[in-house]
Amino acid sequence: MLGVVVAVWLSERRWVARGGQKGTIIDIAVPAVIFGLIGGRLYHVITDWQTYFGSRAIKEPYQALFIWEGGLGIWGAIALGGVGVWWAVRKRGISMSAVADTVAPGIAFAQAIGRWGNWFNQELYGGPTTLPWGLEIDVDHGGEPGVLYHPTFLYESLWDVALGFLLILAGKRFALRHGRLFALYVAGYTLGRFWIEGLRIDPVGGVDHAVTFLSLRLNQWTSIVLFVGALVYLWLTRNKDTEERVVPLDLAVDPAHESGQADPGSSDAPAAVAAEPVEPGEPAEPAEPSDTDADDDAATKEKNPR
């Protein structure tokens, strides 16, 4: 939740600086966070289904709903959270790609903060190491007495912080628009996640061992697919420069005055509108000449005596 607060704060400032209305990102964050939590949990339960279901399950099926016990997959959170953002921006009539580029650095910083939850839960650690920053893991969480383990949560947290600053600088230097900055975030994150994931020994996809394919873990394959997809998107949109809408469409038009005109007789109505309407069949009364009209006629006669 602290990560969400930081991401919303930074994204709101970036959106206003881009010309958007204040409060837009805060409003969009509500459905994005709700959808993101659901998506993150779904990804975890689907990829670690053996933890909750089957003969080897170590938890009860209903515990799949206990998000406070850990287990939120970033892949599902971004995917379904994006659906929440799309729904919100569609209602407002603003550009989805503009919002995505705006929130990209904030997401990276939010992930950097969120990774520290793995330290509190003693989870997602790497293999044994003799490095001075090695992590102690309790026996109840799979560790062995006197053995230090790679703090993969720390590696990813530092990577995400560096990525967040890189995105801010790249956005200013190259003016990346139309979702290209968000694609750069995806490419940068998956690049780091691939090698960090290779250090981990926690059983993703299984109960006592990680599910692998061709010697790569499940999340490594996900990283490869998304990394390639991000590069393809960057290439396909390299020359895209159409306008992106950052100000909502004005949908609040009075149906009785679709053209924006004032009511007849009102103080702000033009003379043609302020005059009393003529009933059908009645001859229109000639307007009385004003002093200005008389002066104009005199000037005209003087210039054209004939």
C-alpha positions as CSV (number, residue, x, y, z in Angstrom):
1,M,0.0,0.0,0.0
2,L,2.9,2.3,0.6
3,G,4.1,1.6,-2.9
4,V,0.7,2.5,-4.2
5,V,0.8,5.9,-2.4
6,V,4.2,6.7,-3.8
7,A,3.2,5.7,-7.3
8,V,0.0,7.8,-7.3
9,W,1.8,10.8,-5.8
10,L,4.5,10.7,-8.4
11,S,2.2,9.9,-11.3
12,E,-0.2,12.8,-10.3
13,R,2.7,15.3,-10.5
14,R,3.8,13.9,-13.8
15,W,0.3,14.0,-15.3
16,V,-0.3,17.7,-14.2
17,A,3.1,18.6,-15.7
18,R,2.0,17.1,-19.0
19,G,-1.1,19.3,-19.0
20,G,-3.6,16.9,-17.5
21,Q,-6.2,17.8,-14.9
22,K,-5.3,17.5,-11.2
23,G,-6.9,14.5,-9.5
24,T,-7.1,12.4,-12.7
25,I,-4.5,9.8,-11.6
26,I,-6.0,9.6,-8.1
27,D,-9.4,8.7,-9.6
28,I,-7.9,6.2,-12.0
29,A,-5.9,4.6,-9.2
30,V,-9.0,3.3,-7.4
31,P,-10.2,0.8,-10.1
32,A,-6.5,0.1,-11.0
33,V,-5.6,-1.0,-7.5
34,I,-8.8,-3.1,-7.0
35,F,-8.3,-4.9,-10.4
36,G,-4.6,-5.1,-9.7
37,L,-5.0,-6.9,-6.4
38,I,-7.4,-9.4,-7.9
39,G,-5.1,-10.0,-10.9
40,G,-2.0,-10.4,-8.7
41,R,-3.7,-12.9,-6.5
42,L,-5.1,-14.8,-9.4
43,Y,-1.7,-15.1,-11.1
44,H,-0.2,-16.4,-7.8
45,V,-3.0,-19.0,-7.2
46,I,-2.9,-20.2,-10.8
47,T,0.8,-20.6,-10.9
48,D,1.0,-22.1,-7.4
49,W,-2.2,-24.0,-7.5
50,Q,-0.6,-27.1,-5.8
51,T,-0.2,-25.0,-2.7
52,Y,-4.0,-24.8,-2.2
53,F,-5.5,-27.6,-4.2
54,G,-4.7,-31.3,-4.8
55,S,-3.4,-34.1,-2.6
56,R,-0.1,-32.4,-1.8
57,A,-1.6,-29.1,-0.8
58,I,-0.1,-27.5,2.2
59,K,-2.9,-24.9,2.7
60,E,-6.7,-25.1,2.6
61,P,-8.4,-23.9,-0.6
62,Y,-10.1,-21.0,1.2
63,Q,-6.7,-19.7,2.1
64,A,-6.2,-18.7,-1.5
65,L,-8.2,-15.6,-0.5
66,F,-5.8,-14.6,2.2
67,I,-3.7,-12.0,0.4
68,W,-2.2,-10.8,3.7
69,E,-0.3,-14.1,3.9
70,G,1.7,-13.2,0.8
71,G,1.4,-14.1,-2.9
72,L,0.7,-11.3,-5.4
73,G,2.1,-11.9,-8.9
74,I,3.3,-8.7,-10.6
75,W,2.4,-10.1,-14.0
76,G,-1.3,-10.5,-13.0
77,A,-1.4,-7.2,-11.1
78,I,-0.2,-5.2,-14.1
79,A,-2.4,-7.1,-16.6
80,L,-5.7,-6.8,-14.7
81,G,-4.8,-3.5,-13.2
82,G,-4.4,-2.3,-16.8
83,V,-8.0,-3.3,-17.5
84,G,-9.1,-1.1,-14.6
85,V,-7.1,1.8,-16.0
86,W,-8.6,1.2,-19.5
87,W,-12.1,1.3,-18.1
88,A,-11.4,4.5,-16.2
89,V,-9.7,6.4,-19.1
90,R,-12.4,5.3,-21.5
91,K,-15.1,6.9,-19.3
92,R,-13.0,10.1,-19.2
93,G,-12.1,10.2,-22.9
94,I,-8.4,10.5,-22.4
95,S,-5.5,8.5,-23.9
96,M,-4.6,5.2,-22.4
97,S,-1.1,5.3,-23.8
98,A,-0.5,8.8,-22.2
99,V,-1.6,7.5,-18.8
100,A,0.6,4.4,-19.2
101,D,3.7,6.5,-19.9
102,T,2.9,8.7,-17.0
103,V,2.6,6.0,-14.4
104,A,5.5,3.8,-15.6
105,P,8.2,5.3,-13.3
106,G,5.8,5.2,-10.3
107,I,5.1,1.5,-10.9
108,A,8.8,0.8,-10.8
109,F,9.2,2.6,-7.5
110,A,6.1,0.9,-6.1
111,Q,7.6,-2.5,-6.9
112,A,10.9,-1.5,-5.2
113,I,8.9,-0.7,-2.0
114,G,6.7,-3.8,-2.3
115,R,9.6,-6.2,-2.5
116,W,10.5,-5.5,1.1
117,G,7.4,-7.5,2.0
118,N,9.4,-10.5,1.0
119,W,11.9,-9.7,3.7
120,F,9.3,-9.6,6.4
121,N,7.8,-12.9,5.1
122,Q,11.2,-14.5,4.6
123,E,10.3,-15.6,1.1
124,L,11.6,-15.4,-2.5
125,Y,15.2,-15.8,-1.5
126,G,18.0,-17.2,-3.6
127,G,20.5,-19.9,-3.1
128,P,23.3,-20.1,-0.5
129,T,26.0,-17.5,-0.6
130,T,29.0,-16.3,1.4
131,L,28.6,-12.7,0.5
132,P,28.5,-10.3,3.5
133,W,24.9,-9.2,2.7
134,G,23.6,-12.8,2.7
135,L,20.2,-13.3,4.3
136,E,19.4,-15.6,7.3
137,I,16.2,-17.6,6.8
138,D,14.4,-19.4,9.6
139,V,14.0,-23.2,9.5
140,D,10.3,-22.7,9.4
141,H,10.7,-20.8,6.1
142,G,13.0,-23.3,4.5
143,G,16.4,-22.1,5.7
144,E,19.2,-24.0,7.4
145,P,21.0,-22.9,10.5
146,G,24.3,-21.1,9.8
147,V,23.5,-20.7,6.1
148,L,23.2,-17.4,4.3
149,Y,21.0,-16.9,1.2
150,H,20.9,-14.4,-1.7
151,P,18.5,-11.6,-0.8
152,T,16.8,-11.6,-4.2
153,F,14.2,-9.2,-2.9
154,L,16.9,-6.6,-2.3
155,Y,18.4,-7.1,-5.8
156,E,15.1,-6.6,-7.4
157,S,14.3,-3.6,-5.2
158,L,17.5,-1.9,-6.1
159,W,17.0,-2.7,-9.8
160,D,13.5,-1.2,-9.7
161,V,14.7,2.0,-8.1
162,A,17.4,2.4,-10.8
163,L,14.8,1.6,-13.5
164,G,12.4,4.2,-12.1
165,F,15.0,7.0,-12.4
166,L,16.1,5.8,-15.8
167,L,12.5,6.0,-17.0
168,I,12.2,9.6,-15.8
169,L,15.4,10.6,-17.5
170,A,14.6,8.7,-20.7
171,G,11.1,10.3,-20.9
172,K,12.6,13.8,-20.6
173,R,15.6,13.1,-23.0
174,F,13.7,11.3,-25.8
175,A,10.1,12.4,-25.2
176,L,8.8,8.9,-25.4
177,R,5.1,8.9,-26.0
178,H,2.3,6.6,-27.2
179,G,3.1,3.9,-24.7
180,R,6.8,3.7,-25.6
181,L,8.0,4.7,-22.1
182,F,5.7,2.0,-20.6
183,A,7.2,-0.5,-23.1
184,L,10.7,0.6,-21.9
185,Y,9.6,-0.1,-18.3
186,V,8.4,-3.6,-19.3
187,A,11.6,-4.3,-21.1
188,G,13.8,-3.0,-18.3
189,Y,11.9,-4.8,-15.6
190,T,11.8,-8.2,-17.3
191,L,15.5,-7.9,-18.1
192,G,16.3,-7.6,-14.5
193,R,13.7,-10.1,-13.4
194,F,15.2,-12.8,-15.7
195,W,18.6,-13.0,-14.0
196,I,17.3,-12.4,-10.5
197,E,14.7,-15.1,-11.0
198,G,17.6,-17.5,-11.9
199,L,19.0,-17.0,-8.4
200,R,15.8,-18.0,-6.6
201,I,15.2,-21.4,-5.1
202,D,11.6,-21.0,-3.8
203,P,9.2,-23.6,-5.3
204,V,7.2,-21.5,-7.8
205,G,4.6,-23.7,-9.4
206,G,5.1,-26.6,-7.0
207,V,5.1,-27.5,-3.3
208,D,8.7,-28.6,-2.8
209,H,10.3,-27.7,-6.1
210,A,9.9,-25.0,-8.7
211,V,8.3,-25.9,-12.1
212,T,10.9,-25.5,-14.9
213,F,10.9,-25.9,-18.7
214,L,14.1,-26.3,-20.5
215,S,15.9,-25.5,-17.3
216,L,14.2,-22.1,-16.9
217,R,11.7,-21.2,-14.3
218,L,8.1,-20.2,-15.1
219,N,8.7,-16.5,-14.4
220,Q,11.8,-16.5,-16.5
221,W,9.8,-17.7,-19.5
222,T,7.2,-15.0,-18.7
223,S,10.0,-12.4,-18.6
224,I,11.3,-13.5,-22.1
225,V,7.9,-13.3,-23.7
226,L,7.1,-9.8,-22.2
227,F,10.6,-8.6,-23.0
228,V,10.3,-9.5,-26.7
229,G,6.8,-8.1,-26.8
230,A,8.0,-4.8,-25.4
231,L,10.8,-4.6,-28.0
232,V,8.3,-5.3,-30.8
233,Y,6.0,-2.6,-29.6
234,L,8.8,-0.1,-29.4
235,W,9.7,-0.9,-33.0
236,L,6.2,-0.7,-34.3
237,T,5.4,2.7,-32.7
238,R,8.8,4.3,-33.3
239,N,7.4,6.8,-35.7
240,K,4.0,7.4,-34.1
241,D,3.5,11.0,-33.3
242,T,-0.3,11.6,-33.3
243,E,-1.9,13.8,-30.6
244,E,-2.7,12.1,-27.3
245,R,-5.6,13.5,-25.3
246,V,-4.8,14.3,-21.7
247,V,-7.8,16.5,-21.0
248,P,-11.2,14.8,-20.7
249,L,-13.9,15.3,-23.3
250,D,-16.6,17.7,-22.1
251,L,-19.6,15.4,-21.9
252,A,-21.6,17.7,-19.5
253,V,-23.6,19.6,-22.2
254,D,-27.1,20.8,-21.4
255,P,-29.4,18.8,-23.7
256,A,-31.7,21.8,-24.0
257,H,-28.8,24.0,-25.2
258,E,-26.5,21.6,-27.2
259,S,-25.0,24.5,-29.1
260,G,-24.4,26.4,-25.9
261,Q,-26.8,29.3,-26.6
262,A,-28.5,31.2,-23.8
263,D,-32.2,31.3,-23.0
264,P,-34.2,34.1,-24.8
265,G,-34.6,37.1,-22.6
266,S,-31.7,36.3,-20.4
267,S,-29.1,39.0,-19.6
268,D,-26.3,37.1,-21.4
269,A,-28.3,36.4,-24.5
270,P,-27.5,38.3,-27.8
271,A,-30.0,40.8,-29.1
272,A,-31.4,38.4,-31.7
273,V,-32.1,35.9,-28.9
274,A,-33.2,38.3,-26.3
275,A,-36.0,39.7,-28.4
276,E,-39.5,38.3,-27.9
277,P,-40.2,35.5,-30.3
278,V,-42.8,36.1,-33.0
279,E,-45.9,34.0,-33.0
280,P,-46.6,32.0,-36.2
281,G,-48.8,34.1,-38.6
282,E,-48.1,37.4,-36.9
283,P,-46.1,40.0,-38.9
284,A,-42.9,41.0,-37.2
285,E,-42.9,44.5,-35.8
286,P,-40.2,46.7,-37.4
287,A,-37.5,47.5,-35.0
288,E,-37.3,51.2,-33.9
289,P,-34.1,52.9,-35.2
290,S,-31.6,53.8,-32.6
291,D,-29.5,56.9,-32.3
292,T,-26.6,55.0,-33.7
293,D,-28.6,53.9,-36.7
294,A,-29.6,57.5,-37.4
295,D,-26.0,58.7,-37.2
296,D,-24.9,56.0,-39.6
297,D,-27.7,57.0,-42.1
298,A,-26.6,60.7,-42.0
299,A,-23.0,59.8,-42.6
300,T,-24.0,57.6,-45.6
301,K,-26.1,60.4,-47.2
302,E,-23.3,62.9,-46.8
303,K,-20.8,60.6,-48.6
304,N,-23.4,59.7,-51.3
305,P,-25.6,62.7,-51.9
306,R,-27.4,61.1,-54.8
